[in-house]
């Protein structure tokens, strides 16, 4: 882990804060579902997700981590292609 002097200006957040230690996804009443065919991998959902629940690899969205997603819907609201919808949790 880097010391505070080594962190770039603006900070560096690798994990969703303290929630990485606690699976908080059970709080949600709606869950985001991503349509892989509509998704253009613009990463807007990843940038806006307050819980760091959008998992990317090689600059592409690969999954949503439901262990930490709280179902706030920001990702669905911000998606320019409407590739994410919010469904009632079952």
C-alpha positions in Angstrom: 0.0 0.0 0.0 1.3 3.4 -0.9 2.0 6.1 1.7 0.1 9.4 1.4 3.0 11.1 -0.3 3.0 8.5 -3.1 -0.7 8.8 -3.9 -1.4 10.9 -7.0 -3.3 14.2 -6.7 -7.0 13.5 -6.5 -6.4 10.3 -4.6 -6.6 6.7 -5.5 -9.6 4.5 -4.6 -9.2 0.9 -5.4 -12.1 -0.6 -3.4 -15.5 0.5 -2.4 -14.3 1.9 1.0 -15.1 -0.1 4.1 -17.9 -2.0 2.3 -15.3 -4.3 0.8 -15.2 -6.0 4.3 -19.0 -6.4 4.4 -21.4 -7.8 1.8 -24.0 -5.0 1.7 -25.9 -6.0 -1.4 -28.7 -7.6 0.6 -30.0 -4.0 1.3 -31.3 -3.5 -2.3 -34.8 -3.9 -3.5 -33.9 -3.4 -7.1 -30.9 -4.8 -9.0 -29.2 -3.5 -12.1 -29.3 -5.9 -15.1 -26.9 -5.1 -18.0 -27.8 -5.9 -21.6 -24.5 -7.0 -23.1 -25.7 -6.3 -26.6 -26.6 -2.7 -25.9 -23.5 -2.0 -23.8 -20.8 0.0 -25.6 -18.3 -0.2 -22.7 -18.2 3.6 -22.3 -17.6 3.0 -18.5 -20.0 5.8 -17.5 -21.7 3.3 -15.1 -18.3 2.4 -13.6 -17.4 6.1 -13.1 -20.7 6.9 -11.3 -21.1 3.7 -9.2 -20.7 4.8 -5.6 -20.0 1.3 -4.4 -17.4 0.3 -6.9 -19.7 -2.6 -8.0 -19.1 -2.4 -11.7 -16.3 -4.7 -12.5 -14.1 -3.9 -15.6 -11.3 -5.7 -17.3 -9.3 -4.4 -20.3 -11.5 -1.3 -20.3 -14.7 -3.3 -20.7 -17.5 -3.9 -18.3 -17.5 -7.6 -17.4 -20.0 -7.9 -14.6 -21.8 -6.2 -11.7 -20.7 -7.3 -8.2 -24.1 -7.9 -6.5 -22.3 -8.5 -3.2 -21.8 -4.8 -2.8 -24.4 -3.2 -5.2 -27.0 -1.4 -3.2 -29.4 -1.0 -6.1 -29.3 2.8 -6.1 -29.9 2.9 -9.9 -27.3 5.6 -10.7 -25.7 3.3 -13.3 -29.0 2.8 -15.1 -29.8 6.4 -15.0 -26.4 7.5 -16.4 -26.1 4.9 -19.1 -26.2 6.7 -22.5 -27.4 3.5 -24.3 -30.0 2.4 -21.7 -28.1 -0.9 -21.4 -28.8 -1.2 -17.7 -32.3 -1.6 -16.3 -33.4 -1.9 -12.7 -35.4 -5.0 -11.9 -37.2 -5.9 -8.6 -35.0 -8.1 -6.5 -36.4 -11.6 -6.2 
